[in-house]
Amino acid sequence: MTKKAVVLLSGGLDSTTALAMAVEQGFECYTMSFNYGQRSLAELNAAKKISNTFNAVKHIEVNLDMTEIGGSALTDHSIDVPINEEIAEQAAIPVTYVPARNTVFLSIALGWAEVLQANHIFVGVNAVDYSGYPDCRPEFIQAFENMANLATKAGVEGQKLTIAAPLMDMTKAQIIAKGTQLGIDYSQTVSCYKATDKGLACGECDSCILRRQGFEGQGISDPTRYFTP
């Protein structure tokens, strides 16, 4: 029987690695991205290309305007994205946290999974080298999986739904090592919060720094394309 999975794909390093791991495990993958009003749309273009590279059965892009509620430096341009030395000074949960983002994304992915009769949803969240977002923790993933099996027709009828977070306990360097083993061209991924339309990264935001440290930790040359702000 064919195993189907919905994969949340932002176009960044982590979600691309999660997709590659789902493919490695033999899943027929359906990828989902969100245009939610984030500062950079370059990652959405990357997600389309990456979906093709990994032969996703179908890729969809959901339009969801989270700028209406704001509350994050990624969706409200009046809030600056922290850079360099500011990162060490920021609160445990930084201003780049988008309120309820992963809860919303997973909920929509859950709906598509039911339609597709897919029992797995892959998400590239990580609780080791990450920005401190509360919706990237294992407790959240487990709680959402429990909810998914209570709130869906599939779950009630005994078709257990699994929220797979294969990167949860991996360092950024370990993630990069795994992805490199699986043949990922990380130069095609976009992780920067402020990337240009062409996918050039700032090199200064939290996401850029964590990404660069990962390549350094693995001893692999950083393939990220940068611009000078």
N, C-alpha and C positions, 0 to 999 in steps of 0.2 A: 504494500500500500504506500502511496506517495505521502510523504510527510510535508505539510505546508507550514510556513511561518511568515508572519508579518514582521518586518524589520524596520524599526524607526531609524531613518537615515538622514542625518543633518548635512552630510558632506564633509564632516570633520574626521579627525584621526580615529577617535574612539568608535564612533558608530560604524565607520568603514571596516574597522577590525572586527566588530561584532557581526557584520554582514558576512565577511570572509569566513568567520568561524561557523556561522550557520550553514553556509554552503559546504564547508568541510564536513559538517555533521550529516550531510545528505538531505538537507531541507530544500524544498522548492520555495524560493523566496519571493515575497511580494513586498516592495519597499514603499515607505510612506515618509514624505517630508512635509514641513509646515512653513508657509509664508505667514508669519505671525506679527509682522511689523518690526522685525529685528533690524538693527543698523545695517548689517551687510547681507546682501542677497547673493553674493558670489558663491556661498556655500550651497545654495539651491541648484545652481548650475553644475557645481561639482557633484552633487548627489545624483543628478540625472546621468552624468557620464559614468559615475561609479556603478550605478545600477546596470547600465549596459555592459560594463566591463565584467561584472559578475553574473551576467545573464539572468537578471531578475525577470520573473514571468511578467510582472507589471509594476510600474512605478507611478504613484500618484502624488500630487502636490496639493495639499489642503490649504485654502486661504482662511486665515483666522486672525482677525485684527485685535491683538492684545494691547495695542497702543491706547485703546479706549479706556483701559483700566490703569495703564502705566505702572509706576512703582518700581521700575528697573532701569538701569542705565542702558539696557539693550533695547528698550521700547519707548523711552522718554528722553528726547534729546536735550532736555534741560538738566539732566543728571550726567555728569562726566564719568566716563569709563576710567577707573583707577589705572595708573601706569607706574611702572618701576617701583621706586621707594614707597609709593602710596600703598602698595599691596600689603606690605608688612604692617602698616598702621591701621588697616581697615578692620571693621568688626568681623566676628567669626563668620557671619553670613554677609557676604559682600553685596554691594549695590548692583552687581551684575546678575544677581538672583532674580529670575522672573517669577512672580507669584503664581504658584499652582501650575507652572508650565508642564512638568512631567506628568502630573495628575491628569491634566487636560489631554495631553498628547496620547498617553496610554489609554485613556477612555475612548478616544476616537479610533485608535488602533484596535481596541477590543471589539468595537462594533464591526470593523472590517473583517477581523478574524472570524467573528461569528458568521458573517455572510460567506466567507471563503471556506468555512468549516476547517479553519486552521487552529490547531491546539497550542501553538507556541507564538509568543511575541518576544522578539529579541530587542533589547535596548542596551546601549553602550555606556551605561552609568558606571561610575567607579568611585570607591570610597577610600582610596589610598592617596594617589597624587591628584587631588581635585580641589575645587574652589570653596568647599565647605557648604554646598547646597544641601538643604535637608531632604530634598526629593532625589538624592543620589545615594542614600543610605540603604543597607540591606533590610532594615526594619520597614522602610517604606515599600520596597519591592515585595516583601513577603505579605505586608498588609494589603497591598493592591491585588496581589494574586488571590488572597483569601476573598476579598470583595468580589473579584471577577467571577469566582466560582459560585458565589451567592446570588449575583445580580444578573446572570445571563441564562438564557434558555439552554445553551450548551452545558453550562455547569450544573444546572438543576437536573438535566437528563443524564448526567454522569460522564460527560465528555470533558474531562479535567483540562482546564486551561493553565498553562505554565508561562510565567513571566521569566524569561531567561536573561540573566545579566552576567554573561561569561567573563566580563572584565572586572567585576566587583572587587576582587581581592588582589588585583595585579597592579604593580607600579607602572608608571608611564613607560619606563624602559622595557619592562616585561611585555607590555602591550605592543610596543614597536618591534620587539624581537619576534613575537608571535606573528604579527602582520607581515613582517619581512619574510618570514618562513613561508607564509601563505601567498607570497608574490604580490603584495600590495605596493603600488607605486605611490608613496606618500606625498610626492610632489603634486599629485592631483587632488589632494584633500585640502580643505580650508578650515582652519580652526579659529582664526583671529576674529575678535569681536568687532574690529573696525576695518576689515578687509576692503580693499578697493573693488570696483566692479570687475576688474581683471583678476581678482583673487590674491593681490599682493598684501602681505601681512605687515602690521605695524611693528612687531617685535617687542612691544612694550607692555601690552595688556597681560592680565593674569593668564589667559589661555595660551598666548604666545610663549610666555616664560615657562610654563609647565611643559609645553610641547618641546621647546628647545632643550630644557633640562633632561627630558626623556631621551632625546637623541644623543646627548652628551653622555648620559648614564650608560647607554648601550654601546657607546663608542662608534656610532654610525654618523656619517656626515649629514647634517641637517639639510634636507632638500627644499625647505620652505623658501618661497620667493618673498623677499621683503621690500618695502618701500621706506623712504625717509620721510617721517611726518613733517 
